[in-house]
Amino acid sequence: MKNQDLYHDVAKAETLDKFRRVLMNVFDGDADAMLGELESRMAANEDYETAAQMRDIRKKLNDI
């Protein structure tokens, strides 16, 4: 494994850990609420592509 791959894996793990902590500590494990908040914030910032991605993820979670 190259150093660049290792760096990417560590950065990805840190990002996922931060995501998990926010989900559990701020949104009490409610992924739908967290994604809804992100969708609203992205729409308010006129980042419609990311807002649509959050909406799509929420829809997929609700379909499960």
N, C-alpha and C positions, 0 to 999 in steps of 0.2 A: 504494500500500500504506500502510495506516495504521500509526502507531507501535505500536499494540497488536498488530497482526498481525506486525510485525517483531519485537517482543519475544517473542511466542509462538514464532516460527520459530527465533530465537536460543536460547531456552530449550530447545526441542525438540532442536536440534542438540547443545547441551551435554550434555543427558541421554543422547542416543544415543552420544556420544563416551565418556562415563563408563561406560556399559553395555559398549561395545566394549572399553575398557581393562580392565575387570574380567574380562570373558570371556576375553580373550587372556592377561592377566598372572596372574590367580588360578586360572583353570580351564583354562589352556592350550588355549583354543579349543573346549573340550568343552561345547557348549550344553546337552546333556542333563544333564550333571552340575551345571551352574549352575542350571538350572531345577529340578532335583531338590532342590538345597540350598535354593532359595527356597521351594519347596513345603513342605519340612520345617519351615523356620523359621516360615512363615505358619501352619501347622497347630499348631505349638508355642505360637504367640501367639494361638491360637483365632481366626485370621482365615481362616475356612474358605472364604469366597468367593474370596479371592485364591489360596489353596492350590489350589482347584479350577481356577482359570484357568491356573495354572502347569502343573497336570496335563494340562489340555486342550491347551495349547501343546506340551508334551512329546509327547503322543500324535500331534499333527499333524506334528511334526518327524520322528517315528519312522515315520510312514506314508509320508513322501516318499521 
